[in-house]
Amino acid sequence: MKVSCPLCGGEAAFEPGDGRAAACRACGHSFHPSVPIMPVAKHRVAAAPGAGVTGGQRLGRYEILEEIGRGGMAVVCKARDVASGEPVALKLLPPALHSSEEHVSAFLREARAVSKFRHPGVAAIREVGCHQGRYFFAMEHVEGRQLSSIIAAGRLLPEEAARIVAETARAVGAAHRAGVFHRDLKPQNVMVRRDGSAVILDFGLSALLGERQEETGQIVGTPAYMSPEQARGRAQLGPAGDVYSLGAMLYEAVTGQPPYGGVDAAAIVARVRSGPPPPPRAFAPGLAPRLEGIILKAMERDPRRRYTAADELADDLDRYRAGDSVRADKPGAAVALRTGYWKAARRVRRWLFPALCILAGLAIAAYVAIMIVLHRMGR
């Protein structure tokens, strides 16, 4: 089947169910199709309309170089700060959306949210402005690859996946402490720098603590990575929803596919609401039970049974990488049933052969003793 590239809108071939990523024929971007759901259906768009800028054009102190990304309501361009000569990422609200008070508010909300805190794992905002009626903000330009593209090229080694998600979780924890909830964490929103460090690029659907969020029943986020309560349209979302999404990202990083695959957003949302995804070991049989336990604890359907903070998830991932015991070793029922089985199986395999040898020896000794007694009685 044919799907649209989220970056350039070009045509890409995709076969649902085979686990492979789609590849855009126009720009070469690899991605797992997932359809973002915008907060208000009447303004839903698959990709932002044109930014109304071209290479070489000036926007205040910035010179546009090229378009590098496109999302639901914004276009991102690589630009040059004319004053310093440094490259920046310029996020633009297309002119076609300037008349929408909702889109302008959401666009500025992202800038306001990211400006509330500083963390090396979040692309920093340098300036927010409006040039000749065109809203924009300039961000740190991050060189690297999207986590989604890295996953599409082949499953990550578990330790590497754990490190990248742990770094992302630390950045999310810093956002939570500043009262910012992301609400749309997914591999497409994480860039891995050339030195291997992870950076969150997009806070486009973020919400601030105490800020009025959507009415109950409105769904915000990307279906394959959203928590069950998010899929049910709960109005007030907080850290627990982001923790779930981090777990879903880790699930995809180690299995090569998102927890809930497919291209139909409504069908994915229905599956998220109805029950848990297949356990990660169904797709990655060699996955360590401890790492699977961490994933399943982060993705517990009951928010109260997940990690209580993104930093707790990061701590457990660091303990896993160090070979130490993890909090998920004492999980909720859903995790215990899965991870406990494998731990018990290992213990059984370790002692089964010696135990059988001992039992066989005892049986032989008992048989010999009985034969001796019967022989003496028969005299």
Rosetta blueprint (number, residue, H / E / L):
1 M L
2 K E
3 V E
4 S E
5 C L
6 P L
7 L L
8 C L
9 G L
10 G L
11 E E
12 A E
13 A E
14 F L
15 E L
16 P L
17 G L
18 D L
19 G L
20 R L
21 A L
22 A E
23 A E
24 C E
25 R L
26 A L
27 C L
28 G L
29 H L
30 S E
31 F E
32 H L
33 P L
34 S L
35 V L
36 P L
37 I E
38 M L
39 P L
40 V L
41 A H
42 K H
43 H H
44 R L
45 V L
46 A L
47 A L
48 A L
49 P L
50 G L
51 A L
52 G L
53 V L
54 T L
55 G L
56 G L
57 Q L
58 R E
59 L E
60 G L
61 R L
62 Y E
63 E E
64 I E
65 L E
66 E E
67 E E
68 I E
69 G E
70 R E
71 G L
72 G L
73 M L
74 A L
75 V E
76 V E
77 C E
78 K E
79 A E
80 R E
81 D E
82 V L
83 A L
84 S L
85 G L
86 E L
87 P E
88 V E
89 A E
90 L E
91 K E
92 L E
93 L L
94 P L
95 P H
96 A H
97 L H
98 H L
99 S L
100 S L
101 E H
102 E H
103 H H
104 V H
105 S H
106 A H
107 F H
108 L H
109 R H
110 E H
111 A H
112 R H
113 A H
114 V H
115 S L
116 K L
117 F L
118 R L
119 H L
120 P L
121 G L
122 V E
123 A L
124 A L
125 I E
126 R E
127 E E
128 V E
129 G E
130 C E
131 H E
132 Q L
133 G L
134 R E
135 Y E
136 F E
137 F E
138 A E
139 M E
140 E E
141 H L
142 V L
143 E L
144 G E
145 R E
146 Q E
147 L H
148 S H
149 S H
150 I H
151 I H
152 A H
153 A L
154 G L
155 R L
156 L L
157 L L
158 P H
159 E H
160 E H
161 A H
162 A H
163 R H
164 I H
165 V H
166 A H
167 E H
168 T H
169 A H
170 R H
171 A H
172 V H
173 G H
174 A H
175 A H
176 H H
177 R H
178 A L
179 G L
180 V E
181 F E
182 H L
183 R L
184 D L
185 L L
186 K L
187 P H
188 Q H
189 N H
190 V E
191 M E
192 V E
193 R E
194 R L
195 D L
196 G L
197 S L
198 A E
199 V E
200 I E
201 L L
202 D L
203 F L
204 G L
205 L L
206 S L
207 A E
208 L E
209 L L
210 G L
211 E L
212 R L
213 Q L
214 E L
215 E L
216 T L
217 G L
218 Q L
219 I L
220 V L
221 G E
222 T L
223 P H
224 A H
225 Y H
226 M L
227 S L
228 P H
229 E H
230 Q H
231 A H
232 R L
233 G L
234 R L
235 A L
236 Q L
237 L L
238 G L
239 P H
240 A H
241 G H
242 D H
243 V H
244 Y H
245 S H
246 L H
247 G H
248 A H
249 M H
250 L H
251 Y H
252 E H
253 A H
254 V H
255 T H
256 G L
257 Q L
258 P L
259 P L
260 Y L
261 G L
262 G L
263 V L
264 D L
265 A H
266 A H
267 A H
268 I H
269 V H
270 A H
271 R H
272 V H
273 R H
274 S H
275 G L
276 P L
277 P L
278 P L
279 P L
280 P H
281 R H
282 A H
283 F L
284 A L
285 P L
286 G L
287 L L
288 A L
289 P H
290 R H
291 L H
292 E H
293 G H
294 I H
295 I H
296 L H
297 K H
298 A H
299 M L
300 E L
301 R L
302 D L
303 P H
304 R H
305 R H
306 R L
307 Y L
308 T L
309 A L
310 A H
311 D H
312 E H
313 L H
314 A H
315 D H
316 D H
317 L H
318 D H
319 R H
320 Y H
321 R H
322 A H
323 G L
324 D L
325 S L
326 V L
327 R H
328 A H
329 D H
330 K L
331 P L
332 G L
333 A H
334 A H
335 V H
336 A H
337 L H
338 R H
339 T H
340 G H
341 Y H
342 W H
343 K H
344 A H
345 A H
346 R H
347 R H
348 V H
349 R H
350 R H
351 W H
352 L H
353 F H
354 P H
355 A H
356 L H
357 C H
358 I H
359 L H
360 A H
361 G H
362 L H
363 A H
364 I H
365 A H
366 A H
367 Y H
368 V H
369 A H
370 I H
371 M H
372 I H
373 V H
374 L H
375 H H
376 R H
377 M H
378 G L
379 R L
